[in-house]
């Protein structure tokens, strides 16, 4: 358990740093981060705090879906936002385009590795992942349809509020799945043995 907890914490911290790298890339961010940016552009609470607040709201949606929390779920909700703030503090903004492209690529790769690390701890899904699987279980809709509906909705709301939608958003949508397909078996024996990915990031 100690090893799994350490793996969870390392993975979540690196996940937040990966988000920060993508944000500093400023060529478009993941759908949930578009929503966070959009809300923060009006609330001015800071990216990390808004991320944590959104996670808390998503967990409230678990109640009617009868989803069960895990240690990893709570840790995800509490730690990813502050970890992203650490990364935003360390990484300068307004860099040259070629540097920002490198930051985005590095962030996407780090995020995939971090997903493999924390999901591999098998201590509970992230809030957004649990929302997806909970809706799938309650409605019977396909996972892909539920995920597309959720991420499409938060992307649209975030874009209207002023979040950064760009080529990076498209690249994230296209590449994060295959990258996680590669990294998850590295840190999760269950996936390595079965050859199936049973969870997705965040």
ChimeraX attribute file (.defattr): number of C-alpha atoms within 10 A of each C-alpha:
attribute: neighborCount
match mode: 1-to-1
recipient: residues
	/A:1	8
	/A:2	7
	/A:3	9
	/A:4	17
	/A:5	17
	/A:6	14
	/A:7	20
	/A:8	26
	/A:9	21
	/A:10	14
	/A:11	26
	/A:12	29
	/A:13	21
	/A:14	24
	/A:15	31
	/A:16	27
	/A:17	27
	/A:18	28
	/A:19	26
	/A:20	28
	/A:21	28
	/A:22	31
	/A:23	28
	/A:24	24
	/A:25	27
	/A:26	21
	/A:27	20
	/A:28	22
	/A:29	30
	/A:30	25
	/A:31	26
	/A:32	22
	/A:33	24
	/A:34	27
	/A:35	29
	/A:36	28
	/A:37	26
	/A:38	23
	/A:39	24
	/A:40	21
	/A:41	16
	/A:42	10
	/A:43	11
	/A:44	12
	/A:45	12
	/A:46	16
	/A:47	23
	/A:48	24
	/A:49	19
	/A:50	22
	/A:51	27
	/A:52	19
	/A:53	15
	/A:54	20
	/A:55	23
	/A:56	15
	/A:57	13
	/A:58	18
	/A:59	21
	/A:60	13
	/A:61	18
	/A:62	19
	/A:63	13
	/A:64	10
	/A:65	17
	/A:66	12
	/A:67	17
	/A:68	13
	/A:69	17
	/A:70	15
	/A:71	14
	/A:72	23
	/A:73	21
	/A:74	18
	/A:75	18
	/A:76	27
	/A:77	24
	/A:78	19
	/A:79	18
	/A:80	27
	/A:81	27
	/A:82	21
	/A:83	21
	/A:84	26
	/A:85	20
	/A:86	16
	/A:87	20
	/A:88	21
	/A:89	11
	/A:90	12
	/A:91	16
	/A:92	10
	/A:93	13
	/A:94	10
	/A:95	14
	/A:96	9
	/A:97	12
	/A:98	10
	/A:99	13
	/A:100	20
	/A:101	19
	/A:102	14
	/A:103	23
	/A:104	27
	/A:105	19
	/A:106	15
	/A:107	24
	/A:108	25
	/A:109	19
	/A:110	22
	/A:111	28
	/A:112	26
	/A:113	22
	/A:114	29
	/A:115	26
	/A:116	28
	/A:117	27
	/A:118	32
	/A:119	26
	/A:120	24
	/A:121	21
	/A:122	19
	/A:123	19
	/A:124	22
	/A:125	24
	/A:126	26
	/A:127	28
	/A:128	25
	/A:129	17
	/A:130	24
	/A:131	23
	/A:132	22
	/A:133	22
	/A:134	22
	/A:135	22
	/A:136	18
	/A:137	15
	/A:138	11
	/A:139	11
	/A:140	11
	/A:141	13
	/A:142	14
	/A:143	15
	/A:144	11
	/A:145	12
	/A:146	19
	/A:147	19
	/A:148	12
	/A:149	13
	/A:150	17
	/A:151	19
	/A:152	14
	/A:153	15
	/A:154	18
	/A:155	25
	/A:156	16
	/A:157	19
	/A:158	24
	/A:159	18
	/A:160	14
	/A:161	18
	/A:162	18
	/A:163	24
	/A:164	25
	/A:165	21
	/A:166	14
	/A:167	12
	/A:168	22
	/A:169	19
	/A:170	15
	/A:171	17
	/A:172	18
	/A:173	14
	/A:174	11
	/A:175	14
	/A:176	19
	/A:177	15
	/A:178	11
	/A:179	18
	/A:180	22
	/A:181	20
	/A:182	14
	/A:183	21
	/A:184	29
	/A:185	20
	/A:186	15
	/A:187	19
	/A:188	18
	/A:189	14
	/A:190	15
	/A:191	17
	/A:192	13
	/A:193	9
	/A:194	10
	/A:195	12
	/A:196	12
	/A:197	17
	/A:198	11
	/A:199	21
	/A:200	21
	/A:201	20
	/A:202	20
